[in-house]
Amino acid sequence: MDANRSLLQRLCYAILAAIWLLTCCMPAAAQPPGNRDKLLDTYRRNLARLDENSFGLPLLVQSSEQGEHSTVDVYGIFEYPFEEVVDTLRIPANWCDILFLHPNIKASTWQKRQNGWALTLYLGRKKYQAPEDTHPVLYNFRIASQQPDYLRIALTAASGPFGTRDHTLCFEALPLDKHRSFVHVRYAYSSSGAFRLAEQAYFATLGRNKIGFTTTGTDTNGRPVYIKGPRAALERNAVRYFFAFQAFMDTLSVPRESRFAKRIHRWYALTDAYRRQLYEMDREDYAATKTQAYKNQQWLQRNIETATPRSSRITNRILRYRAKSNVMLYTCLRRNFVI
Protein backbone atom coordinates (compact mmCIF):
# COMPACT_ATOMS: atom_id res chain seq x y z
CA MET A 1 0.00 0.00 0.00
CA ASP A 2 2.81 2.45 0.93
CA ALA A 3 4.62 1.63 -2.28
CA ASN A 4 1.49 2.34 -4.34
CA ARG A 5 0.91 5.61 -2.51
CA SER A 6 4.52 6.63 -3.12
CA LEU A 7 4.19 5.81 -6.82
CA LEU A 8 1.00 7.87 -7.07
CA GLN A 9 2.68 10.83 -5.37
CA ARG A 10 5.59 10.63 -7.79
CA LEU A 11 3.24 10.52 -10.75
CA CYS A 12 1.34 13.55 -9.48
CA TYR A 13 4.51 15.54 -8.97
CA ALA A 14 5.69 14.59 -12.46
CA ILE A 15 2.42 15.85 -13.90
CA LEU A 16 2.77 19.00 -11.81
CA ALA A 17 6.26 19.59 -13.18
CA ALA A 18 5.05 19.28 -16.77
CA ILE A 19 2.06 21.56 -16.19
CA TRP A 20 4.23 24.14 -14.47
CA LEU A 21 6.59 24.41 -17.44
CA LEU A 22 3.63 25.29 -19.61
CA THR A 23 1.14 27.23 -17.56
CA CYS A 24 3.47 29.63 -15.81
CA CYS A 25 6.41 30.18 -18.04
CA MET A 26 5.85 29.50 -21.71
CA PRO A 27 4.88 32.56 -23.63
CA ALA A 28 4.50 32.59 -28.17
CA ALA A 29 2.61 32.02 -31.28
CA ALA A 30 0.33 32.42 -34.12
CA GLN A 31 -2.40 34.72 -32.88
CA PRO A 32 -4.21 36.99 -35.31
CA PRO A 33 -2.70 40.48 -35.19
CA GLY A 34 -4.51 42.81 -32.82
CA ASN A 35 -5.68 46.28 -33.73
CA ARG A 36 -6.68 49.48 -32.00
CA ASP A 37 -10.36 49.37 -32.97
CA LYS A 38 -10.81 45.86 -31.61
CA LEU A 39 -9.12 46.75 -28.32
CA LEU A 40 -11.14 49.95 -27.99
CA ASP A 41 -14.35 48.01 -28.62
CA THR A 42 -13.39 45.57 -25.88
CA TYR A 43 -12.94 48.49 -23.49
CA ARG A 44 -16.30 50.03 -24.34
CA ARG A 45 -18.19 46.74 -24.09
CA ASN A 46 -16.65 45.86 -20.73
CA LEU A 47 -16.51 49.26 -19.06
CA ALA A 48 -19.09 48.27 -16.46
CA ARG A 49 -17.33 44.98 -15.74
CA LEU A 50 -14.03 46.79 -15.30
CA ASP A 51 -15.59 49.21 -12.82
CA GLU A 52 -17.66 46.63 -10.95
CA ASN A 53 -15.86 43.33 -10.48
CA SER A 54 -15.09 41.09 -7.52
CA PHE A 55 -11.35 41.90 -7.57
CA GLY A 56 -11.46 45.49 -6.32
CA LEU A 57 -9.37 46.76 -9.26
CA PRO A 58 -10.24 47.69 -12.86
CA LEU A 59 -9.30 44.20 -14.00
CA LEU A 60 -11.02 41.78 -16.39
CA VAL A 61 -9.95 38.16 -16.91
CA GLN A 62 -11.29 35.98 -19.76
CA SER A 63 -10.12 32.48 -20.66
CA SER A 64 -11.06 29.86 -23.22
CA GLU A 65 -10.14 26.40 -24.46
CA GLN A 66 -10.72 25.39 -28.07
CA GLY A 67 -9.41 21.94 -28.87
CA GLU A 68 -5.68 21.97 -28.25
CA HIS A 69 -5.45 25.74 -27.83
CA SER A 70 -5.82 27.58 -24.51
CA THR A 71 -5.94 31.37 -24.19
CA VAL A 72 -6.20 33.86 -21.34
CA ASP A 73 -6.82 37.59 -21.82
CA VAL A 74 -6.30 40.03 -18.95
CA TYR A 75 -7.51 43.61 -19.41
CA GLY A 76 -6.93 46.52 -17.08
CA ILE A 77 -6.25 50.21 -16.72
CA PHE A 78 -2.84 51.72 -16.00
CA GLU A 79 -2.82 55.15 -14.41
CA TYR A 80 -0.05 56.25 -16.75
CA PRO A 81 0.01 58.21 -20.02
CA PHE A 82 0.13 56.08 -23.15
CA GLU A 83 3.43 57.63 -24.22
CA GLU A 84 5.05 56.54 -20.96
CA VAL A 85 3.76 52.98 -21.41
CA VAL A 86 5.16 52.89 -24.96
CA ASP A 87 8.55 54.29 -23.99
CA THR A 88 8.85 51.69 -21.22
CA LEU A 89 7.55 48.55 -22.92
CA ARG A 90 9.29 48.94 -26.26
CA ILE A 91 12.67 48.26 -24.58
CA PRO A 92 13.51 44.50 -24.48
CA ALA A 93 15.72 44.90 -21.40
CA ASN A 94 12.71 46.17 -19.45
CA TRP A 95 10.78 43.01 -20.33
CA CYS A 96 13.54 40.98 -18.71
CA ASP A 97 13.09 42.86 -15.44
CA ILE A 98 9.30 42.62 -15.75
CA LEU A 99 9.04 38.88 -16.42
CA PHE A 100 11.67 38.18 -13.76
CA LEU A 101 9.09 39.09 -11.10
CA HIS A 102 7.26 35.79 -11.70
CA PRO A 103 8.35 33.33 -8.96
CA ASN A 104 9.39 30.64 -11.44
CA ILE A 105 11.59 32.83 -13.64
CA LYS A 106 15.05 32.66 -12.16
CA ALA A 107 16.64 35.04 -14.68
CA SER A 108 15.87 36.75 -17.97
CA THR A 109 18.39 38.11 -20.46
CA TRP A 110 18.16 40.00 -23.74
CA GLN A 111 20.33 40.02 -26.83
CA LYS A 112 20.34 41.78 -30.22
CA ARG A 113 20.40 39.39 -33.16
CA GLN A 114 20.47 39.79 -36.93
CA ASN A 115 16.72 39.27 -37.25
CA GLY A 116 15.72 41.28 -34.17
CA TRP A 117 15.72 40.93 -30.40
CA ALA A 118 15.73 37.69 -28.41
CA LEU A 119 14.98 37.04 -24.75
CA THR A 120 16.06 33.99 -22.78
CA LEU A 121 13.97 33.02 -19.77
CA TYR A 122 15.57 30.72 -17.21
CA LEU A 123 12.72 28.69 -15.76
CA GLY A 124 12.89 26.89 -12.42
CA ARG A 125 11.09 26.05 -9.22
CA LYS A 126 9.78 28.73 -6.92
CA LYS A 127 12.72 28.32 -4.51
CA TYR A 128 16.17 29.65 -5.40
CA GLN A 129 18.10 27.95 -8.21
CA ALA A 130 21.40 28.80 -9.88
CA PRO A 131 21.12 29.50 -13.64
CA GLU A 132 22.88 26.27 -14.60
CA ASP A 133 20.16 24.28 -12.82
CA THR A 134 17.28 25.92 -14.69
CA HIS A 135 15.52 25.33 -17.99
CA PRO A 136 16.36 28.15 -20.47
CA VAL A 137 13.91 28.93 -23.26
CA LEU A 138 14.61 31.34 -26.12
CA TYR A 139 11.90 33.75 -27.32
CA ASN A 140 11.61 36.25 -30.12
CA PHE A 141 10.74 39.80 -29.08
CA ARG A 142 8.84 41.83 -31.67
CA ILE A 143 7.10 45.21 -31.72
CA ALA A 144 4.21 44.09 -33.92
CA SER A 145 2.62 47.54 -34.11
CA GLN A 146 3.51 50.98 -32.78
CA GLN A 147 1.14 53.79 -33.71
CA PRO A 148 0.38 57.19 -32.14
CA ASP A 149 -2.57 55.62 -30.31
CA TYR A 150 -1.86 51.88 -30.25
CA LEU A 151 0.95 49.50 -29.19
CA ARG A 152 1.30 45.75 -29.64
CA ILE A 153 4.37 43.75 -28.56
CA ALA A 154 4.68 39.95 -28.77
CA LEU A 155 7.04 37.47 -27.16
CA THR A 156 6.93 34.24 -29.19
CA ALA A 157 8.37 30.74 -29.49
CA ALA A 158 7.18 28.12 -31.96
CA SER A 159 7.60 25.12 -29.67
CA GLY A 160 8.00 24.19 -26.04
CA PRO A 161 8.52 21.09 -23.89
CA PHE A 162 6.30 17.99 -23.82
CA GLY A 163 5.00 18.40 -27.36
CA THR A 164 3.53 21.86 -26.85
CA ARG A 165 3.70 24.59 -29.47
CA ASP A 166 2.55 28.06 -30.44
CA HIS A 167 3.30 29.83 -27.17
CA THR A 168 2.40 33.54 -26.87
CA LEU A 169 2.79 36.40 -24.42
CA CYS A 170 1.39 39.57 -25.95
CA PHE A 171 0.99 43.10 -24.61
CA GLU A 172 -1.36 45.72 -26.10
CA ALA A 173 -2.16 49.27 -25.03
CA LEU A 174 -4.09 52.35 -26.15
CA PRO A 175 -4.68 55.77 -24.56
CA LEU A 176 -7.91 56.49 -22.69
CA ASP A 177 -7.05 60.10 -21.82
CA LYS A 178 -3.93 62.11 -20.99
CA HIS A 179 -3.26 60.15 -17.82
CA ARG A 180 -4.61 56.62 -18.35
CA SER A 181 -4.02 53.68 -20.69
CA PHE A 182 -6.10 50.59 -21.39
CA VAL A 183 -3.84 47.52 -21.49
CA HIS A 184 -4.27 43.91 -22.53
CA VAL A 185 -2.05 40.90 -21.76
CA ARG A 186 -2.68 37.72 -23.76
CA TYR A 187 -1.17 34.38 -22.75
CA ALA A 188 -1.68 31.26 -24.89
CA TYR A 189 -0.29 27.92 -26.07
CA SER A 190 -1.32 24.72 -27.85
CA SER A 191 -0.94 21.38 -26.06
CA SER A 192 -0.77 17.73 -27.03
CA GLY A 193 -3.38 15.07 -26.24
CA ALA A 194 -1.04 13.28 -23.86
CA PHE A 195 -0.39 16.45 -21.93
CA ARG A 196 -4.09 17.19 -21.57
CA LEU A 197 -4.65 13.75 -20.05
CA ALA A 198 -1.78 14.36 -17.63
CA GLU A 199 -3.09 17.73 -16.49
CA GLN A 200 -6.56 16.31 -15.97
CA ALA A 201 -5.05 13.76 -13.60
CA TYR A 202 -3.17 16.47 -11.69
CA PHE A 203 -6.15 18.77 -11.28
CA ALA A 204 -8.24 15.87 -10.06
CA THR A 205 -5.73 15.26 -7.23
CA LEU A 206 -3.03 17.69 -6.02
CA GLY A 207 -4.42 20.69 -7.86
CA ARG A 208 -8.09 20.15 -7.14
CA ASN A 209 -8.41 23.10 -4.70
CA LYS A 210 -6.62 25.72 -6.77
CA ILE A 211 -8.93 28.36 -8.24
CA GLY A 212 -8.79 30.97 -10.99
CA PHE A 213 -10.58 34.27 -11.55
CA THR A 214 -13.55 33.35 -13.75
CA THR A 215 -16.76 32.88 -11.77
CA THR A 216 -18.93 29.85 -12.52
CA GLY A 217 -21.81 30.78 -10.22
CA THR A 218 -22.49 31.43 -6.53
CA ASP A 219 -22.61 29.20 -3.46
CA THR A 220 -25.50 28.88 -0.99
CA ASN A 221 -24.34 32.06 0.74
CA GLY A 222 -24.29 34.06 -2.46
CA ARG A 223 -20.50 34.17 -2.68
CA PRO A 224 -18.80 33.71 -6.07
CA VAL A 225 -17.58 30.25 -7.07
CA TYR A 226 -14.39 30.35 -9.14
CA ILE A 227 -13.20 28.14 -11.96
CA LYS A 228 -10.76 25.29 -11.27
CA GLY A 229 -8.53 23.08 -13.39
CA PRO A 230 -6.21 23.94 -16.32
CA ARG A 231 -7.96 27.19 -17.24
CA ALA A 232 -7.63 28.34 -13.65
CA ALA A 233 -3.88 27.70 -13.76
CA LEU A 234 -3.55 29.75 -16.95
CA GLU A 235 -5.58 32.57 -15.42
CA ARG A 236 -3.44 32.68 -12.29
CA ASN A 237 -0.23 33.00 -14.21
CA ALA A 238 -1.58 35.47 -16.74
CA VAL A 239 -2.60 37.71 -13.83
CA ARG A 240 0.87 37.28 -12.29
CA TYR A 241 2.35 38.58 -15.54
CA PHE A 242 -0.16 41.43 -15.69
CA PHE A 243 0.82 42.53 -12.20
CA ALA A 244 4.49 42.28 -13.19
CA PHE A 245 3.88 44.91 -15.89
CA GLN A 246 1.98 47.06 -13.40
CA ALA A 247 4.61 46.75 -10.66
CA PHE A 248 7.32 47.79 -13.11
CA MET A 249 5.38 50.89 -14.16
CA ASP A 250 4.55 51.74 -10.54
CA THR A 251 8.22 51.90 -9.55
CA LEU A 252 9.75 53.83 -12.45
CA SER A 253 9.72 57.03 -10.40
CA VAL A 254 11.71 55.42 -7.56
CA PRO A 255 15.46 56.26 -7.46
CA ARG A 256 17.38 53.69 -9.49
CA GLU A 257 19.32 52.33 -6.50
CA SER A 258 16.06 51.51 -4.68
CA ARG A 259 13.97 50.48 -7.68
CA PHE A 260 14.51 46.73 -7.61
CA ALA A 261 13.60 46.34 -3.93
CA LYS A 262 10.50 48.50 -4.36
CA ARG A 263 9.53 46.58 -7.49
CA ILE A 264 9.52 43.12 -5.93
CA HIS A 265 7.60 44.38 -2.89
CA ARG A 266 5.09 46.11 -5.15
CA TRP A 267 4.53 42.92 -7.18
CA TYR A 268 4.03 40.93 -4.00
CA ALA A 269 1.53 43.47 -2.64
CA LEU A 270 -0.50 43.36 -5.86
CA THR A 271 -0.67 39.56 -5.91
CA ASP A 272 -1.20 39.29 -2.17
CA ALA A 273 -4.54 41.05 -2.62
CA TYR A 274 -5.67 37.80 -4.30
CA ARG A 275 -4.33 35.28 -1.83
CA ARG A 276 -6.95 32.64 -2.68
CA GLN A 277 -5.67 32.52 -6.25
CA LEU A 278 -2.06 33.68 -6.15
CA TYR A 279 -0.44 33.03 -2.76
CA GLU A 280 2.55 30.67 -2.91
CA MET A 281 5.13 31.94 -0.40
CA ASP A 282 5.67 34.54 2.31
CA ARG A 283 6.79 38.04 1.37
CA GLU A 284 10.19 37.57 3.04
CA ASP A 285 10.88 34.32 1.18
CA TYR A 286 9.91 35.86 -2.15
CA ALA A 287 12.09 38.93 -1.57
CA ALA A 288 15.10 36.87 -0.47
CA THR A 289 14.82 34.49 -3.41
CA LYS A 290 14.44 37.26 -5.96
CA THR A 291 17.28 39.33 -4.52
CA GLN A 292 19.65 36.40 -4.82
CA ALA A 293 18.43 35.45 -8.29
CA TYR A 294 18.67 39.03 -9.56
CA LYS A 295 22.42 38.97 -9.01
CA ASN A 296 22.58 35.95 -11.31
CA GLN A 297 20.50 37.76 -13.91
CA GLN A 298 22.84 40.73 -13.86
CA TRP A 299 25.86 38.44 -14.12
CA LEU A 300 24.35 36.57 -17.09
CA GLN A 301 23.54 39.82 -18.89
CA ARG A 302 27.04 41.21 -18.35
CA ASN A 303 28.56 38.04 -19.75
CA ILE A 304 26.37 38.20 -22.83
CA GLU A 305 27.71 41.68 -23.47
CA THR A 306 31.33 40.71 -22.81
CA ALA A 307 31.13 37.08 -24.10
CA THR A 308 33.63 35.65 -21.59
CA PRO A 309 34.77 32.01 -21.85
CA ARG A 310 33.22 31.23 -18.46
CA SER A 311 29.82 32.46 -19.61
CA SER A 312 30.06 30.21 -22.66
CA ARG A 313 30.78 27.20 -20.43
CA ILE A 314 27.80 28.04 -18.21
CA THR A 315 25.56 28.42 -21.26
CA ASN A 316 26.65 25.04 -22.60
CA ARG A 317 25.91 23.42 -19.23
CA ILE A 318 22.46 24.99 -19.19
CA LEU A 319 21.68 23.87 -22.73
CA ARG A 320 22.78 20.31 -21.93
CA TYR A 321 20.46 20.37 -18.93
CA ARG A 322 17.63 21.59 -21.14
CA ALA A 323 18.24 18.78 -23.66
CA LYS A 324 17.96 16.17 -20.93
CA SER A 325 15.06 17.73 -19.04
CA ASN A 326 12.27 16.41 -21.23
CA VAL A 327 13.37 12.80 -20.67
CA MET A 328 14.30 13.22 -17.01
CA LEU A 329 10.98 14.29 -15.57
CA TYR A 330 11.58 12.18 -12.48
CA THR A 331 14.18 14.71 -11.32
CA CYS A 332 11.35 17.25 -10.96
CA LEU A 333 9.18 15.09 -8.70
CA ARG A 334 9.94 16.74 -5.38
CA ARG A 335 10.14 20.31 -6.59
CA ASN A 336 7.48 22.85 -5.70
CA PHE A 337 6.15 24.77 -8.68
CA VAL A 338 3.81 27.70 -8.99
CA ILE A 339 0.71 27.01 -11.08
PEVEN-V946487 format. One record per pair of residues at least 24 apart in sequence whose C-alpha atoms are under 6 Angstrom apart, sorted by sequence separation. I is the first residue (numbers start at 1). J is the second residue. D is the distance in Angstrom with one decimal. If there is no record, write none. Layout:
I,J,D
I,J,D
This chain:
117,141,5.3
150,174,4.7
166,190,5.7
212,236,5.8
149,174,5.5
165,190,5.3
164,190,5.7
203,229,5.4
164,191,4.6
164,192,6.0
163,192,5.8
212,277,5.9
211,277,5.6
82,175,5.0
81,178,5.6
81,179,4.4
80,179,5.2
81,180,5.2
82,181,5.4
80,180,4.9
79,180,4.6
78,180,5.7
78,181,5.2
77,181,5.7
77,182,4.7
76,182,6.0
77,183,6.0
233,339,5.4
76,183,5.5
75,183,5.8
75,184,4.5
74,184,5.7
74,185,5.2
73,185,5.8
73,186,4.6
36,150,5.7
72,186,5.8
72,187,5.3
71,187,5.8
71,188,4.3
70,188,5.5
70,189,5.8
69,189,5.9
69,190,4.2
68,190,5.2
68,191,5.2
28,155,5.6
29,156,5.3
28,156,3.1
28,157,4.5
29,166,4.1
28,166,5.4
29,167,4.7
28,167,3.2
29,168,4.7
27,167,4.7
28,168,2.6
27,168,4.2
28,169,5.6
27,169,4.4
101,244,6.0
98,244,5.5
98,245,5.9
128,289,5.4
15,198,5.8
132,318,4.8
106,293,5.8
135,322,5.3
12,202,5.8
107,297,4.8
109,301,5.7
23,234,5.4
125,336,6.0
126,337,5.7
125,337,5.1
24,237,5.3
14,333,5.2
20,339,5.7
13,333,4.7
10,333,5.8
